[in-house]
C-alpha cells in the first residue's frame, strides 16, 4: 500500500512544485523590461486569473473521483465518458468567460484600484492570456482523469513540458518579437494549448481503446440523469471553493488594515503554509485515486487500509514540517526577504506558523478521500462550519489580539475542516 501511495503522491508533489514556476518565469521576464508598472500588471492580471480558475477546480477534483470509481469497477468505457463530460463543462465555462472578458476585466480593474499604468498593463496581459481559458480548464479535467486512472506521472510530465514551452515561447515573444507584456501572456497561451495537445496525444496512444463513437453520443454521456449527479458532486466542491477563497481573501484584507509590515509578515508566513500544502496535496491526490478505486470496486477492507496508511503518511509529513518550521522557520522566511524589520516582526508570530502543519494535515488527507468516494457533501459541510468558526473567532479576538487573533482564527479554521470531516465520515472510511 505504501508503494502505491508514493507512486501517486511523489509525481503529484513534483507537479505541484512546477505550478508557481509559470508565475515566477513571467515575473522574471517582465522584470527585465525595466518598467515597474509591467510588474504590477502581471501581478494584477495573475490575480484575476487565479480567482477565475480557482473557482473551477472542481473540474479536476470531481473528475478524479468519478474516474477512480469507474477504474475500480473496471468500467473503462464509463471512465472515458467521465472525461468527455468534464471537458464539455470546461469548454462551456471557457466560452462564457470569453463572452464576458471585457466586463470581467473592467470590473476587476475597478476593484483593484491600481494606477493607470498598472491597469493598462494588466488589461493588455489579460486580453491575450484569456485565449488560454479553454486549455487551462481542460487541463484541470485531463489532470483529474489521469489521476483517477491511477497514473500521476503523465500530469507531472505535462506540467514539466508546459513550463519549458512557456519559458521558450515567452522569451521569444518578448525579446525576439518585441511584444512586451502581451508576449508573456502569449507564451502562457502557447504553453497551455501545448499541454492540451500533449494530453490528447497520450490518451490516443495509451487509452484509445477505451474510447468509441458511443463515448461521444450525448444521449449516453450528457443525459440529464447522469449530468445531475455530476453537477451535484461538483457543486459541493464549488461551494467549498467559494468558502476557501473567502477565507484567504479576507485574511489578506484583514492584514492590509494592520500596516505594511504586518501585511508583509503575513504574506511571507502564508508561504510556509503553501510549501506544506504542496507536499500534502500530493498525498490528497493519492487519496482521491486510491479511495475512489477501492470504493468503486466495493473493496471496503482495502479502502480502510488505504485511509489508515494515508493518515500515517500525513502524520509523518506533519511532524517533519513542524520540526523544520520550529528549527528553521526564520531562516526560511529570510530566503524571501532580507528586511530586518519584517523578519523581526515575524519572530513574534512564528509560533503560529509552526502550528500550521499540525492544524491542517488532517483536512488535506480527508479532502482527497471524500472526493475519491464522491461524498463531497462532507467536505462542503466541513468547510461551511470551519468558515463560520474563522469569521466568528476573528471578530471576537480582533480588538484585543490583533494579528495573533487573525492567526488563531485561521488555525482553528484549518483544524475544524479536518475534525468535522472525520466526524462525518469516520464510519465510512475507517470501518
C-alpha positions in Angstrom: 0.0 0.0 0.0 2.8 2.4 0.9 4.4 1.8 -2.6 1.0 2.6 -4.3 0.6 5.8 -2.2 4.1 7.1 -3.0 3.8 6.2 -6.7 0.8 8.5 -6.8 1.9 11.2 -4.3 5.5 11.9 -5.5 4.7 12.8 -9.1 1.8 15.0 -7.9 4.2 16.7 -5.5 6.6 17.4 -8.4 3.6 18.7 -10.5 2.6 21.0 -7.7 6.0 22.4 -7.4 6.1 23.3 -11.1 2.8 25.3 -10.8 4.3 28.5 -9.3 7.1 28.4 -11.9 4.7 29.8 -14.5 4.2 32.9 -12.5 7.9 33.2 -11.5 9.0 33.0 -15.1 6.6 35.6 -16.2 7.7 38.0 -13.4 11.4 37.4 -14.2 11.0 38.1 -17.9 8.8 41.2 -17.3 11.1 42.4 -14.5 13.9 42.8 -17.0 11.9 45.2 -19.2 12.6 48.0 -16.7 9.1 49.1 -16.1 7.6 48.7 -12.6 4.1 49.1 -14.0 4.5 46.0 -16.0 5.4 44.0 -12.9 2.2 45.4 -11.3 0.2 44.5 -14.4 1.5 40.9 -14.2 0.6 40.7 -10.5 -2.9 42.1 -11.0 -3.6 40.1 -14.2 -2.4 36.9 -12.5 -4.6 37.5 -9.5 -7.7 37.9 -11.8 -6.9 34.5 -13.5 -6.2 32.8 -10.1 -9.6 34.0 -8.9 -11.4 32.9 -12.1 -9.8 29.5 -12.4 -9.6 28.6 -8.7 -13.4 28.5 -8.6 -13.5 25.8 -11.2 -11.0 23.5 -9.5 -14.0 21.1 -9.2 -13.2 20.1 -12.8 -10.1 18.3 -11.5 -11.3 17.0 -8.2 -14.7 15.8 -9.3 -13.3 14.2 -12.4 -10.7 12.3 -10.4 -13.3 10.9 -8.0 -15.7 9.7 -10.8 -12.9 8.3 -12.9 -11.2 6.4 -10.0 -14.5 4.7 -9.1 -15.1 3.7 -12.7 -11.5 2.4 -12.8 -12.0 0.4 -9.6 -15.2 -1.2 -11.0 -13.3 -2.0 -14.3 -15.8 0.2 -16.2 -13.3 1.8 -18.5 -15.9 2.9 -21.1 -17.6 4.8 -18.3 -14.3 6.3 -17.3 -13.9 7.6 -20.9 -17.4 9.2 -20.7 -16.4 11.0 -17.4 -13.6 12.7 -19.3 -15.9 13.8 -22.1 -18.4 15.2 -19.5 -15.7 17.1 -17.8 -14.2 18.5 -21.0 -17.7 19.5 -22.2 -18.2 21.5 -19.0 -14.7 23.0 -19.2 -15.2 24.3 -22.8 -18.7 25.6 -21.9 -17.3 27.6 -19.0 -14.4 28.9 -21.1 -16.8 30.1 -23.7 -18.8 32.0 -21.1 -15.5 33.6 -19.8 -14.6 34.5 -23.4 -18.0 36.2 -23.9 -17.7 38.2 -20.7 -14.0 39.0 -20.9 -14.5 42.8 -21.3 -16.9 43.2 -18.4 -14.7 41.0 -16.3 -11.5 43.0 -16.9 -13.4 46.3 -16.3 -14.9 45.1 -13.1 -11.5 43.7 -11.9 -9.7 47.0 -12.6 -12.4 48.8 -10.6 -11.9 46.5 -7.6 -8.1 46.5 -7.8 -7.9 50.3 -8.0 -4.3 50.4 -9.3 -2.5 53.2 -11.1 -3.5 54.0 -14.7 -0.2 52.4 -16.0 -0.7 49.2 -14.0 -4.3 48.9 -15.1 -3.3 49.4 -18.7 -0.6 46.7 -18.4 -2.9 44.3 -16.6 -5.7 44.7 -19.2 -3.3 44.1 -22.1 -2.0 40.9 -20.4 -5.5 39.7 -19.5 -6.9 40.2 -23.0 -4.2 38.0 -24.5 -4.0 35.3 -21.9 -7.7 34.9 -21.8 -7.4 32.9 -25.1 -5.9 30.0 -23.0 -9.1 29.7 -20.9 -10.4 26.5 -22.7 -6.9 25.0 -22.5 -6.4 25.8 -18.8 -9.8 24.5 -17.7 -9.5 21.4 -20.0 -6.1 20.6 -18.3 -7.9 20.5 -15.0 -10.2 17.8 -16.4 -7.3 15.9 -18.0 -5.3 16.0 -14.8 -8.2 14.7 -12.7 -8.8 12.0 -15.3 -5.2 10.7 -15.3 -5.1 10.7 -11.5 -8.4 8.8 -11.4 -6.8 6.3 -13.8 -4.1 5.8 -11.2 -1.4 7.5 -13.4 0.1 10.5 -11.7 3.2 10.5 -13.9 1.5 11.8 -17.0 0.3 15.0 -15.3 3.8 15.5 -14.0 5.4 15.3 -17.4 2.7 17.5 -18.9 3.4 20.2 -16.2 7.1 20.0 -17.0 6.5 20.4 -20.7 4.2 23.3 -20.2 6.8 25.1 -18.1 9.5 24.5 -20.7 7.3 25.7 -23.6 6.2 28.7 -21.5 9.8 29.8 -20.9 10.9 29.4 -24.5 7.8 31.0 -26.1 7.7 33.9 -23.6 11.4 34.7 -24.2 10.8 34.6 -28.0 7.7 36.7 -27.8 9.3 39.4 -25.6 12.9 39.5 -26.8 12.6 38.5 -30.4 9.2 39.6 -31.4 9.2 42.6 -29.1 5.7 42.1 -27.8 6.3 43.3 -24.2 3.8 42.2 -21.6 1.5 40.7 -24.3 4.3 38.4 -25.3 4.5 37.0 -21.8 0.7 36.3 -21.9 1.1 34.8 -25.4 3.8 32.5 -24.0 1.4 31.2 -21.4 -1.3 30.7 -24.1 1.0 28.6 -26.3 2.2 26.6 -23.3 -1.3 25.8 -22.1 -2.5 24.7 -25.5 0.7 22.6 -25.9 -0.3 20.8 -22.7 -3.7 20.0 -24.1 -2.2 18.7 -27.3 0.2 16.5 -25.3 -2.7 15.2 -23.2 -4.8 14.3 -26.3 -1.9 12.5 -27.9 -1.1 10.5 -24.8 -4.8 9.5 -24.4 -4.9 8.5 -28.1 -1.8 6.3 -27.8 -2.3 4.7 -24.4 -6.1 4.9 -23.7 -7.6 5.0 -27.2 -9.2 1.5 -26.8 -11.5 2.9 -24.1 -13.0 5.5 -26.5 -15.5 4.7 -29.2 -18.3 6.5 -31.1 -20.6 5.7 -28.2 -18.4 7.7 -25.9 -19.3 10.9 -27.7 -23.0 10.3 -28.1 -24.8 12.9 -26.0 -27.6 10.5 -25.1 -25.2 8.4 -23.1 -22.7 11.0 -21.9 -24.6 14.2 -21.3 -28.1 12.9 -20.4 -29.8 14.8 -17.6 -29.9 11.8 -15.2 -26.1 11.5 -15.5 -25.2 15.1 -15.5 -27.4 15.8 -12.5 -25.2 13.7 -10.3 -22.1 15.1 -12.0 -23.2 18.7 -11.1 -24.3 17.7 -7.6 -20.8 16.5 -6.7 -19.1 19.4 -8.4 -21.5 22.0 -6.9 -20.4 20.8 -3.5 -16.8 21.3 -4.5 -17.6 24.7 -6.0 -19.3 25.9 -2.8 -16.4 24.6 -0.8 -14.0 26.5 -3.0 -16.0 29.8 -2.6 -15.6 29.5 1.2 -11.9 28.8 0.7 -11.5 31.8 -1.5 -13.5 33.9 1.0 -11.2 33.0 4.0 -7.9 33.5 2.2 -9.1 36.7 0.6 -10.3 38.1 3.9 -7.1 37.0 5.6 -5.3 39.3 3.1 -7.8 42.1 3.5 -7.5 42.0 7.3 -3.7 42.0 7.0 -3.8 45.2 4.9 -5.5 47.0 7.7 -2.6 46.2 10.1 0.0 48.2 8.1 2.6 47.3 5.5 5.0 45.5 7.9 2.4 43.0 9.2 0.9 42.6 5.7 4.4 41.6 4.5 4.8 39.3 7.6 1.5 37.5 7.0 2.2 37.2 3.3 5.5 35.5 3.9 4.2 33.3 6.7 1.5 32.1 4.4 4.3 30.9 2.1 5.1 28.3 4.8 1.5 27.1 4.6 1.9 27.0 0.8 5.1 24.9 1.0 3.4 22.5 3.3 0.3 22.3 1.0 2.4 21.4 -2.0 3.5 18.3 -0.1 0.2 17.4 1.4 -1.7 17.9 -1.9 0.3 15.1 -3.3 -1.0 12.7 -0.7 -4.5 14.2 -1.1 -4.4 13.3 -4.8 -3.2 9.8 -3.9 -6.2 9.6 -1.6 -8.6 10.6 -4.4 -7.2 7.9 -6.7 -7.0 5.0 -4.2 -10.1 5.8 -2.2 -12.1 6.1 -5.5 -10.6 2.9 -6.9 -11.4 0.7 -3.9 -14.8 2.3 -3.3 -15.7 1.8 -6.9 -14.6 -1.9 -6.7 -16.6 -2.4 -3.5 -13.4 -3.4 -1.7 -14.0 -1.8 1.7 -11.2 -3.6 3.6 -8.7 -2.1 1.1 -10.4 1.3 1.3 -10.0 1.3 5.1 -6.4 0.1 4.7 -5.6 2.9 2.2 -7.2 5.5 4.5 -5.2 4.4 7.5 -1.9 4.4 5.5 -2.7 7.9 4.1 -3.3 9.2 7.6 0.0 7.7 8.8 1.8 9.4 5.9 0.1 12.7 6.6 1.1 12.4 10.3 4.7 11.8 9.3 4.9 14.7 6.9 3.2 16.9 9.5 5.8 16.0 12.2 8.6 16.7 9.7 7.4 20.1 8.7 6.6 21.1 12.2 10.1 20.2 13.3 11.6 22.1 10.3 9.5 25.2 10.9 10.3 25.2 14.6 14.0 24.9 14.0 14.5 27.0 10.8 11.3 29.0 10.2 13.1 32.3 10.4 15.8 31.2 8.1 13.2 30.0 5.5 11.5 33.4 5.7 14.9 35.0 5.2 15.0 33.4 1.8 12.0 35.5 0.7 13.2 38.9 2.2 16.3 40.4 3.7 14.4 43.1 5.6 15.3 43.1 9.3 12.1 44.9 10.2 9.9 42.2 8.6 11.9 39.3 10.0 11.9 40.8 13.5 8.2 41.3 13.3 7.7 37.8 12.0 9.5 36.4 15.1 6.7 37.5 17.3 4.2 35.3 15.3 6.5 32.4 14.4 4.6 30.0 16.8 1.5 30.2 14.6 3.5 29.2 11.6 4.8 26.2 13.5 1.3 25.1 14.2 0.1 25.3 10.6 1.1 21.7 9.7 -0.4 20.3 13.0 -3.8 22.0 12.4 -4.1 21.4 8.6 -2.7 17.9 7.7 -5.9 16.1 8.6 -8.0 18.3 6.3 -5.7 17.7 3.3 -5.8 13.9 3.6 -9.6 13.8 4.2 -10.3 16.2 1.3 -8.7 13.7 -1.0 -10.5 10.7 0.4 -14.0 12.1 0.4 -13.5 13.4 -3.2 -12.5 9.9 -4.1 -15.6 8.3 -2.8 -17.6 11.3 -4.1 -19.0 12.1 -0.7 -18.3 15.7 -1.4 -21.2 16.9 0.9 -18.9 16.0 3.8 -16.2 18.3 2.6 -18.7 21.1 1.8 -20.4 20.9 5.2 -17.0 20.8 7.0 -15.9 23.9 5.1 -19.1 25.7 6.0 -18.5 25.0 9.7 -14.8 25.9 9.5 -15.6 29.2 7.7 -18.1 30.2 10.3 -15.5 29.5 13.0 -12.9 31.6 11.2 -15.0 34.7 10.9 -16.7 34.3 14.3 -13.4 33.8 16.3 -11.6 36.6 14.4 -14.2 39.2 15.1 -14.2 38.1 18.8 -10.4 38.4 19.0 -9.7 41.2 16.6 -9.6 44.2 19.1 -7.6 42.5 21.8 -5.4 40.1 20.0 -4.8 41.9 16.6 -2.7 39.8 14.2 -2.4 36.9 16.7 -6.2 36.8 16.7 -6.2 36.5 12.9 -3.8 33.6 13.1 -5.7 31.9 15.9 -8.9 32.1 13.8 -7.0 30.8 10.7 -5.5 27.8 12.6 -8.9 26.9 14.1 -10.4 27.1 10.6 -7.8 24.6 9.3 -8.3 22.3 12.3 -12.1 22.4 12.1 -12.0 21.4 8.4 -10.3 18.1 9.3 -12.1 17.4 12.5 -15.6 17.9 11.1 -14.8 15.7 8.1 -13.5 13.0 10.3 -16.6 13.1 12.5 -18.9 12.9 9.4 -17.1 10.2 7.6 -15.3 8.1 10.3 -17.5 5.0 9.9 -17.4 5.1 6.1 -13.7 5.5 5.7 -12.2 3.8 8.8 -14.6 0.9 9.2 
